Amino acid sequence: MTRMRLAPAVLIGAFLMTTLAACGGDDAPTAASATTTAPAATTAAAEPAGAAAPGDKALCESANKADKAMKAELIKALQESKGEMPNAEMSKVLGGLADQLSTAAAGSDSPVGTAIKDFAALATKAAKAADPVTAADDPALEKSGKDLTAACKAAGVKVNY
């Protein structure tokens, strides 16, 4: 019983830390990068069907969006279940996160893309476990999250996995 409450508490703590860290962000670089990427998008559209994979910064931003969506689902599930995370809901949350991350990093072989794919694979494994709440406490998943966070930090994007 205690173990089932530990995973949600850790995830909620991570959510709160991410939310607080996001408060100090500066939106100016994002607007500037959107202006810079417009000509590149035109060039990429002129290329053949095998277009280049997204850059590390874009991958990290996609991973950050997926993380925020997962945390919102997690909080909703915890509120609806009054603090006890049902296995079915945890499986759904982890599976959704893994799907979003896999889709984002599908064409990338960069260190960031590899870190995202590794984390997504472990999240998928946890989602398919008989007890996904316990499987989410896997040290390998935690290490993979730290590796993903470090890879995105090296790319200049702050994420918290």
N, C-alpha and C positions, 0 to 999 in steps of 0.2 A: 504494500500500500504506500509506503514512504517513497519507494523508488518511482512510482507512477507520478507522484507529485514533484519529484526532483526535476524531471525533464521539462515539464511546462514552466517551472520556476526559473530554470536556466534560460529557456527560450524567451520568456517574458523579460528577464533581466537583460538579455542581449538586445531585445527590441527597445527597451528603454534607453540603453546606452547608445544605440544607433540613432534613436530619435534625438537625444540630447546632442550628439555629435553633429547631426545634420543641421541643428539650429545655428551653428557658427559658420555654415557654408556661404560661399560667395557665388552668386548666379552669373556674374559677369563672364567668366571663362566659358560657360556653357553657351551663352549667346554668341560669343566670339567664335567658338568652334563651329556653331551652326552656320555662321556666315562663311567660314573657311571651307566647310565641306560641300557647299552648294556646287562649286565648279567641279569638284572631284566626282560628285554624283553624276554629272553630265558626262564626264569622261568614262565612268564605269558603265553607263548605259550604252555607250557606243561600242564597248567591248563585246566579244562573243558571249555565249550563254554561260561559260565558266567564269563568272565574275569573282574577283578577289574576296577573300574572307574579311570580315570587319576587323578593324584595328583593335589593339588591346584596350584602349580607352573606351571604345564603344562596347566591347565585351564586358568590361567591368561595370559600365553604366547599366547594361542589360541585367547583369547579375545583381546589381543593387536594387533595380526595380523588382526583380523576382523575389528578392529577400523581403522587401517591404510588403509585397502582396502576400507572401507566405506568413509573415508576422501578423498581418491584418486578419487572415483566415484563422490563424492559431488563436488569436485573442477572441474572435467571434465564437469559435468552438469552445473555448474555455468558459466564456460567459454563458453560453447556452447550456453547458453541462455543469455549471456551478463549480468550476475549478478542477474537476476530474476529467482528464482527457481520454475520451473513448478511443479504443484501438482503431475503429473504422475511420474516425475523423483524423487521427494522426496519420494514418495510411494515406488518406486523401490529401492532406496538407503536404506531406513529404513527397508524394507522387507528383503533385502539381508543381512543386518547386523543381524537382528533378526534370520534369518535362520542359519547363521554361528554360532552365539552364542548358539542357541538351540542345534545344532548338537554337538558342543564342550562340552556342559555341560549335555548331555542327561543322562548319567549314574551316575551323581554325586549328593550326598545329603549333601555335605560339605557346610560350610558357603559361600565359594567362588562359588560353583556350584549353590547354591540357589540364590545368588546375580546375577549371570549371567542369570539364568532362569527368575528371576523377571524383569531384564532390558529387556531381549528379549521379554517377554510378553507385556510389555508396548510399546516397539518399534513396535511390530506387531500391537498393537491396534492403534498406531499413523499412521502406514503405511496404515491401512484399513480405516482411517477416510476420510470423504468427503474432508477435507482440511488438508492434512498431514503436510503442512508447519506450520500451526497454531498449530496442535496437537503436533508437536515436541517441542513446547514451554511449554508443560505441566509441572508444578512443580513436579508432581509425577515422571515423567521421569528423571528430573534433580536430584531429591533426590535419585532415584534408581541408577543413574550413580555415584553419590557420594558414595553410599553404596558399589557399585562394586569396585570403586577405592580404598576405605578403606580396603575392604576384600583382594584385591590383594596386597596392601601395607603390610598388616599383613602376607601375604604369601611370602613376599620378592620380589615381582615383581611390577614395577612401570607401571601403566596404567593411562590414563586420560580420564575418561568418564564423 
